[in-house]
Amino acid sequence: MNSLETPWGRLVYDQLGDGPEVFLFFHGFGQSHLDMLPFGRLIQPGQRFLFIDLFFHGNSSWHDTSIPLTKVIWSKIVQEVSVQAGFKDFHLVGFSMGGKFSLLTFELFPERVKSLTLLAPDGIKTGLFYNLNSYPDYFHPFFKGVVFKPQRFFGIMDGLHSVGIIETSLIKFVKTQMQTRSKRAQVYLSWKVFGNLQLSLGKIIQLARSKKIPIQLFTGKFDKMVTASNLSRFSTKIPHLKAISLPVGHGKLIAASVEKLGLGIGDWGLGNRD
């Protein structure tokens, strides 16, 4: 394991391989870098995979929750990682929340990104629960209350489910992510620190069209939280983007994507798996 100490937090990452072609992997909410390790079986000679624990996840930590993560701070952190690990250009691979961080990193470092592989990325247009981290600051007292008194929140969720507003899969996801006080605290702190971090989608689309780097977008046919339909207004504006739908739900998309990439589907890396 490698650790980067910054003025804002401690970022931990694991490394596989020692080649000059670098891939950065970002996991989803409630996960850690361990959940992205299945991609390790795709590594080729000359490549190096960095599996990153995002803040509030795995072994990474944020020093002061009164200080939000901003684009300026994230750009400095990515720059520090690249200096410590000794690379300049890189590929980006992200699942769910990690997809949002991949898109953000591309927005900030378009000249250094060689490819984008997105698995049901957050930050474009997603379901109710996944969009909570973009709510204004005055919602935070409500979120904080959820940490200490979750019964009322779960009751509201169950009520919305009973009238068909919320899917069963989303209910299961929310309750799994918030079943303990420590998990609920993780949700709240992530909302608080990441809440104002918004993607400039218009800029990202423009950069993607002009740079024409390989971009592939994986979605799950049975995913109720991040759907191909919700992402279509983004994906259809990038002509060379490859959209791949797999017959799985949100939780099984990593394994299914690794399997598909292992068969040589899509623009993995520099296209040497075609």
C-alpha positions in Angstrom: 0.0 0.0 0.0 1.1 3.6 -0.7 0.1 6.6 1.3 0.0 10.3 0.2 -0.2 12.9 3.0 -1.7 16.1 1.7 -2.8 19.3 3.6 -6.4 18.1 3.3 -6.3 14.4 3.9 -4.5 11.1 3.5 -4.9 9.3 0.2 -4.1 5.6 0.1 -3.6 3.5 -3.0 -2.4 0.1 -4.0 -0.2 -0.5 -7.1 -0.1 -3.5 -9.5 2.7 -3.7 -12.1 5.5 -1.3 -12.8 5.1 -0.3 -16.4 5.0 3.3 -17.8 1.4 3.1 -19.0 -0.7 4.1 -15.9 -4.3 3.4 -15.1 -6.1 5.1 -12.2 -9.1 3.1 -10.7 -11.8 4.8 -8.6 -14.4 2.7 -6.7 -18.0 3.4 -5.9 -19.7 4.7 -2.8 -19.4 2.4 0.3 -16.6 0.5 -1.4 -12.8 0.6 -1.3 -10.0 0.0 -3.8 -10.4 -3.7 -3.1 -13.7 -3.7 -5.1 -11.8 -2.7 -8.2 -9.1 -5.3 -7.9 -10.9 -7.7 -10.4 -9.5 -5.4 -13.1 -6.1 -6.6 -12.1 -6.4 -9.7 -14.2 -6.5 -7.5 -17.3 -3.1 -5.9 -16.8 -0.7 -6.2 -19.7 3.1 -6.0 -19.8 4.2 -2.4 -19.6 1.1 -1.3 -17.6 0.7 -0.1 -14.1 -2.6 -0.1 -12.2 -3.2 2.3 -9.2 -6.3 1.4 -7.2 -7.3 4.4 -5.1 -9.2 4.6 -1.8 -11.4 7.7 -2.1 -11.7 9.9 1.0 -14.0 8.4 3.7 -13.5 5.0 2.1 -11.0 2.3 2.7 -7.9 3.6 4.4 -8.1 7.2 3.1 -9.2 10.0 5.4 -10.2 13.7 5.3 -8.7 15.9 8.0 -11.4 18.6 8.5 -15.0 18.0 7.4 -15.7 21.8 7.5 -13.4 22.1 4.5 -15.2 20.9 1.3 -13.4 19.1 -1.5 -13.1 21.5 -4.5 -11.9 21.2 -8.0 -8.8 23.2 -7.1 -8.0 20.8 -4.2 -8.7 17.7 -6.2 -6.4 18.9 -9.0 -3.6 19.5 -6.5 -4.1 16.0 -5.0 -4.0 14.3 -8.4 -0.9 16.2 -9.3 0.7 15.1 -6.0 -0.2 11.5 -6.7 1.4 11.7 -10.1 4.6 13.2 -8.7 4.8 10.6 -5.9 4.0 7.6 -8.2 6.1 9.0 -11.1 3.8 9.3 -14.0 2.4 12.0 -16.3 -0.3 10.7 -18.6 -2.9 8.2 -17.5 -6.0 6.2 -18.2 -9.1 6.6 -16.0 -11.5 3.8 -14.9 -14.3 4.5 -12.5 -17.4 2.8 -11.1 -20.5 4.8 -9.9 -19.1 7.5 -7.6 -15.7 6.7 -8.9 -17.0 7.4 -12.4 -17.8 10.9 -11.3 -14.2 11.3 -10.0 -12.9 10.0 -13.3 -15.0 12.5 -15.2 -13.8 15.3 -12.9 -10.2 14.3 -13.4 -10.7 14.3 -17.1 -12.2 17.8 -16.9 -9.2 19.0 -14.9 -6.4 17.2 -16.9 -7.7 16.7 -20.4 -4.3 16.8 -22.0 -3.0 14.0 -19.7 -5.9 11.5 -20.0 -5.5 8.8 -22.6 -8.8 6.9 -22.2 -12.0 6.9 -20.1 -13.7 3.7 -18.9 -16.9 4.6 -17.0 -19.1 2.1 -15.2 -22.6 3.5 -14.4 -21.0 6.9 -13.5 -22.5 9.2 -10.9 -22.6 12.9 -11.5 -24.5 13.0 -14.8 -28.1 12.1 -14.1 -28.8 9.4 -11.5 -31.5 8.4 -9.1 -32.8 10.2 -6.0 -30.4 8.7 -3.4 -27.4 9.1 -5.6 -28.2 12.8 -6.2 -28.5 13.6 -2.5 -24.8 14.7 -2.5 -25.6 17.5 -4.8 -28.3 19.0 -2.6 -27.7 22.6 -1.1 -26.1 23.0 2.2 -29.3 23.7 4.1 -30.3 20.0 3.6 -27.3 18.9 5.6 -29.1 19.1 9.0 -31.6 16.6 7.6 -28.9 14.3 6.5 -27.2 14.6 9.9 -30.4 13.7 11.5 -30.5 10.5 9.4 -27.3 9.4 11.0 -28.6 9.6 14.6 -32.3 8.9 14.0 -32.6 6.7 10.9 -36.0 5.1 11.7 -38.0 8.1 10.4 -35.9 8.2 7.3 -36.4 4.5 6.6 -40.1 4.9 7.3 -40.3 7.6 4.6 -38.3 5.4 2.2 -40.7 2.4 2.9 -43.7 4.6 2.3 -42.4 5.8 -1.1 -41.6 2.2 -2.0 -45.1 1.1 -1.0 -46.7 3.6 -3.5 -44.3 2.7 -6.3 -42.1 5.8 -6.3 -38.9 4.0 -5.2 -37.7 0.7 -6.7 -37.1 -2.3 -4.4 -33.5 -2.5 -5.5 -32.9 1.1 -4.4 -34.5 0.4 -1.0 -32.1 -2.5 -0.6 -29.2 -0.4 -1.6 -30.0 2.4 0.8 -30.6 0.2 3.7 -27.4 -1.8 3.0 -25.3 1.4 2.9 -27.0 2.9 6.0 -27.5 -0.2 8.2 -25.0 0.9 10.9 -24.2 4.2 12.5 -20.7 4.2 11.1 -22.0 3.6 7.6 -24.6 6.4 8.0 -21.8 8.7 9.2 -19.9 7.8 6.1 -22.9 8.8 4.0 -23.3 12.1 5.8 -19.6 13.1 5.8 -19.4 12.2 2.1 -22.4 14.4 1.4 -20.9 17.2 3.4 -17.4 17.2 1.9 -18.3 16.2 -1.7 -21.7 17.9 -1.9 -20.7 21.0 -3.9 -18.4 19.2 -6.3 -20.3 19.4 -9.6 -19.1 18.4 -13.0 -19.0 20.9 -15.9 -20.7 18.4 -18.3 -20.8 20.8 -21.2 -17.0 21.3 -20.9 -16.4 17.6 -20.5 -18.5 16.8 -23.7 -16.6 19.5 -25.6 -13.2 18.1 -24.5 -14.3 14.6 -25.3 -15.3 15.5 -28.8 -12.2 17.5 -29.5 -9.7 15.1 -27.9 -11.3 12.0 -29.3 -9.7 9.8 -26.7 -11.2 6.3 -26.3 -14.3 6.5 -24.1 -16.5 3.5 -23.2 -19.6 3.6 -21.0 -20.8 0.4 -19.3 -24.3 0.3 -17.8 -26.4 -2.5 -16.3 -29.6 -3.5 -18.0 -31.2 -4.1 -14.6 -29.6 -1.1 -12.8 -32.3 1.1 -11.4 -30.0 3.8 -10.0 -27.8 4.6 -13.0 -29.5 3.8 -16.2 -28.5 4.0 -19.9 -31.6 6.2 -20.5 -30.5 8.7 -17.8 -27.0 8.9 -19.3 -28.2 9.1 -23.0 -28.2 12.9 -23.2 -24.5 12.8 -22.3 -23.4 9.7 -24.2 -25.2 10.6 -27.5 -23.3 13.9 -27.7 -20.0 12.1 -28.0 -20.0 10.4 -31.3 -17.1 8.1 -30.7 -18.2 7.0 -27.3 -18.9 3.2 -27.1 -22.0 2.4 -24.9 -22.1 -1.2 -23.7 -25.2 -2.5 -21.8 -24.7 -5.7 -19.8 -27.4 -8.0 -18.3 -26.7 -7.2 -14.7 -27.7 -4.8 -11.9 -25.6 -2.1 -10.3 -23.8 -4.3 -7.8 -22.6 -6.8 -10.4 -21.4 -4.3 -13.0 -17.7 -4.4 -12.1 -17.4 -8.1 -12.5 -19.4 -8.1 -15.7 -17.4 -5.3 -17.2 -14.1 -7.0 -16.4 -15.4 -10.1 -18.1 -16.4 -8.2 -21.2 -13.1 -6.3 -21.4 -11.3 -9.6 -20.9 -12.9 -10.8 -24.2 -11.4 -7.8 -25.9 -14.6 -5.7 -26.2 -14.2 -1.9 -26.2 -11.2 0.5 -26.2 -9.3 -0.8 -23.3 -6.1 1.2 -22.8 -4.5 2.0 -26.2 -6.7 -0.4 -28.0 -4.2 -3.3 -27.8 -7.0 -5.6 -26.8 -9.1 -5.2 -29.9 
